[in-house]
């Protein structure tokens, strides 16, 4: 019988292990995603890194970092969920869903009003992530398809927290916000709920 997956906070000595999972999960874009994550850590913008472990091996990871909603009253700190990475050998086994729940629970404990992410609408909607614009929270870029900008509201959320999401400049310097053509055009042309892959 296979050992169950364990979800827990990452330990500092596991950096190489969770970076390896990110590279495997993101394939050609893995090195860029790792560079973004390292820079966010170095700038003390990462709030939590959570790993999934099976049989003593890290098989998945998720990070929460700081972002903001530019509300009328003031900037509001929120948690940005990215990256979510599950090793290809571990995918389609529920590990990603466990990591998502753990990240949301961590954000809830840190009293962020909401957690935001960019991702496949079909995957995230089925796991309780709502379209951000339904709550007056706007994506950080026109290059993020509206349906792909998702949020989960915590118990600290208040209805006045509306406005555009603001990412730290790290994401912009690495050009990792939203999609660019031709992929953006393919996603926009696809039937609703279908993403180009």
C-alpha positions in Angstrom: 0.0 0.0 0.0 1.3 3.4 -0.9 2.2 5.9 1.8 -0.2 8.9 2.1 1.0 12.3 1.1 2.0 14.6 4.0 1.4 18.4 3.7 3.6 20.6 5.8 5.7 23.8 5.9 8.9 23.6 3.9 12.2 23.5 5.8 15.1 25.7 4.7 17.2 22.8 3.7 14.5 21.6 1.2 15.0 24.5 -1.2 16.7 22.4 -3.8 13.9 19.7 -3.5 11.0 22.0 -4.0 12.8 24.0 -6.7 13.3 20.7 -8.5 9.5 20.0 -8.4 8.8 23.5 -9.7 11.2 22.9 -12.7 9.6 19.5 -13.5 6.1 20.9 -13.2 6.7 24.0 -15.3 9.0 22.4 -17.9 10.4 25.0 -20.2 9.4 27.9 -17.9 10.6 26.2 -14.7 13.9 28.1 -14.4 12.1 31.4 -14.7 9.5 30.4 -12.1 12.4 29.4 -9.7 14.1 32.7 -10.3 11.0 34.6 -9.4 10.4 32.5 -6.3 14.1 33.0 -5.1 13.8 36.7 -5.6 10.6 36.9 -3.7 12.2 35.0 -0.9 15.3 37.2 -0.9 13.1 40.3 -0.8 11.2 38.8 2.2 7.9 38.9 0.2 7.1 35.2 0.7 4.7 34.5 3.5 4.7 30.7 3.3 6.1 27.8 1.3 4.3 24.5 1.8 5.3 21.1 0.5 3.7 17.8 -0.2 5.9 14.8 0.8 5.4 11.2 0.0 7.8 8.5 1.2 10.3 11.1 2.3 10.4 12.9 -1.1 9.0 16.3 -1.8 6.5 15.8 -4.7 4.6 19.1 -4.6 4.9 22.7 -3.4 3.0 25.9 -3.2 4.0 29.4 -2.2 2.2 32.4 -0.8 3.7 35.8 -1.3 2.6 39.4 -0.7 0.5 41.4 -3.1 -2.0 44.2 -2.7 -5.5 45.2 -3.7 -5.6 48.9 -4.6 -8.8 49.7 -2.8 -10.3 53.2 -2.7 -9.6 53.6 1.0 -6.0 52.2 1.0 -3.7 49.5 -0.3 -4.7 46.2 1.3 -2.2 43.3 1.7 -3.4 40.1 0.2 -1.8 36.7 -0.4 -0.8 35.7 -3.9 -0.7 32.0 -4.5 2.1 31.1 -7.0 3.6 28.8 -7.9 1.5 25.7 -7.3 3.7 22.8 -8.6 3.2 19.1 -8.5 5.8 16.7 -9.9 4.4 15.1 -13.1 4.6 11.7 -11.6 2.3 12.8 -8.8 -0.3 14.7 -10.8 -4.0 13.8 -10.9 -3.8 12.2 -7.5 -5.3 15.0 -5.4 -1.9 16.5 -4.3 -2.6 19.9 -5.9 -6.0 20.2 -4.1 -4.4 19.4 -0.8 -1.7 22.0 -1.3 -4.4 24.6 -2.3 -6.4 23.9 0.8 -3.2 24.2 3.0 -2.2 27.4 1.4 -5.7 28.9 1.9 -5.7 27.8 5.6 -2.3 29.5 6.0 -3.5 32.7 4.5 -6.6 32.5 6.7 -4.4 32.2 9.8 -2.3 35.2 8.7 -5.5 37.1 8.4 -5.2 38.1 4.7 -8.7 39.1 3.4 -8.3 37.0 0.3 -6.0 34.8 -1.7 -5.5 35.5 -5.4 -4.0 33.5 -8.3 -3.8 33.2 -12.1 -4.8 29.8 -13.4 -7.0 27.5 -15.4 -10.6 28.5 -14.6 -11.9 24.9 -14.9 -9.3 23.5 -12.4 -9.7 26.3 -9.8 -13.4 26.9 -10.1 -14.1 23.2 -9.2 -12.0 23.7 -6.0 -13.8 26.8 -4.7 -11.9 29.6 -6.4 -14.2 32.3 -7.7 -13.6 34.7 -10.5 -12.1 37.8 -8.9 -14.2 40.3 -10.8 -17.3 38.8 -9.2 -16.1 40.5 -6.0 -14.8 43.7 -7.6 -11.2 42.6 -7.6 -9.6 43.2 -10.9 -6.6 41.4 -12.5 -3.2 43.1 -12.4 -3.0 43.1 -16.3 -5.2 43.0 -19.3 -3.1 40.0 -20.3 -4.7 37.9 -17.5 -8.0 36.6 -19.0 -10.8 37.6 -16.7 -11.8 34.0 -16.0 -8.3 33.1 -15.1 -8.0 35.6 -12.2 -9.3 33.7 -9.3 -9.8 34.4 -5.5 -10.9 32.8 -2.4 -12.2 35.0 0.4 -11.1 34.4 4.0 -13.1 35.2 7.1 -11.1 38.5 7.3 -12.6 39.7 4.0 -14.6 42.9 4.0 -16.8 44.0 1.0 -15.0 47.3 0.6 -11.8 45.4 -0.4 -12.2 46.0 -4.2 -9.9 47.3 -6.8 -7.0 46.2 -9.0 -4.5 43.6 -7.8 -1.0 45.0 -7.6 1.9 42.5 -7.9 5.4 43.3 -6.6 7.8 44.4 -9.3 9.6 41.0 -9.3 6.8 39.5 -11.4 7.0 42.3 -13.9 10.8 42.3 -14.3 10.6 38.6 -15.1 7.6 39.1 -17.4 5.6 36.5 -15.6 2.2 38.3 -15.3 -0.5 37.0 -17.5 0.1 35.6 -21.0 1.5 37.0 -24.2 0.5 36.3 -27.8 0.2 33.9 -29.5 -0.8 31.9 -26.3 -3.0 34.7 -25.0 -4.9 34.9 -28.4 -5.4 31.1 -28.3 -6.8 31.2 -24.8 -9.1 34.0 -25.6 -10.4 32.2 -28.7 -11.0 28.9 -26.9 -14.5 28.0 -25.7 -15.3 29.1 -22.2 -13.7 26.8 -19.6 -11.1 25.5 -22.0 -7.5 26.6 -21.9 -4.8 26.2 -24.4 -2.0 24.0 -23.2 
